[in-house]
Amino acid sequence: MGLDDCARETRGLAAVVADPDASYDARLTAACGRVEAAVESWSSWSARCRNAP
């Protein structure tokens, strides 16, 4: 995943957060998980690039 993927997932999270009915439902938990996975994936890719010879 790249930075664009992180941004897309973050926009998706923002859309769920804006829905008053989603404050305590599975959609919010799922959206948070997708953002977390995207950021972790990007972070590990970025670290590998910085450490490459």
C-alpha positions as CSV (number, residue, x, y, z in Angstrom):
1,M,0.0,0.0,0.0
2,G,1.2,3.5,-0.7
3,L,0.4,6.9,0.7
4,D,-2.5,7.2,-1.7
5,D,-4.1,4.1,-0.2
6,C,-3.6,5.6,3.3
7,A,-5.3,8.8,2.2
8,R,-8.2,6.9,0.6
9,E,-8.8,4.8,3.7
10,T,-8.6,7.9,5.9
11,R,-11.2,9.6,3.7
12,G,-13.4,6.5,4.1
13,L,-12.9,6.7,7.9
14,A,-14.0,10.3,7.9
15,A,-17.1,9.4,5.9
16,V,-18.1,6.8,8.5
17,V,-17.3,9.1,11.4
18,A,-19.6,11.8,9.9
19,D,-22.5,9.3,10.0
20,P,-24.2,9.7,13.4
21,D,-25.6,6.2,13.2
22,A,-22.1,4.7,12.8
23,S,-20.6,6.0,16.1
24,Y,-20.8,2.6,17.8
25,D,-21.2,0.2,15.0
26,A,-19.1,-2.3,13.2
27,R,-18.5,0.1,10.3
28,L,-16.5,2.4,12.5
29,T,-14.4,-0.5,13.8
30,A,-13.8,-1.8,10.3
31,A,-12.9,1.6,9.0
32,C,-10.4,2.2,11.8
33,G,-8.8,-1.2,11.1
34,R,-8.4,-0.4,7.4
35,V,-6.7,2.9,8.2
36,E,-4.4,1.2,10.7
37,A,-3.5,-1.5,8.2
38,A,-2.8,1.0,5.4
39,V,-0.6,3.1,7.7
40,E,1.3,0.1,9.0
41,S,1.8,-1.2,5.5
42,W,3.1,2.2,4.2
43,S,5.3,2.6,7.3
44,S,7.0,-0.7,6.8
45,W,7.5,-0.1,3.1
46,S,8.9,3.3,3.8
47,A,11.3,1.9,6.4
48,R,12.5,-0.8,4.0
49,C,13.2,1.9,1.4
50,R,15.2,4.0,3.9
51,N,17.3,1.0,4.9
52,A,17.9,-0.3,1.4
53,P,21.6,-0.1,0.3
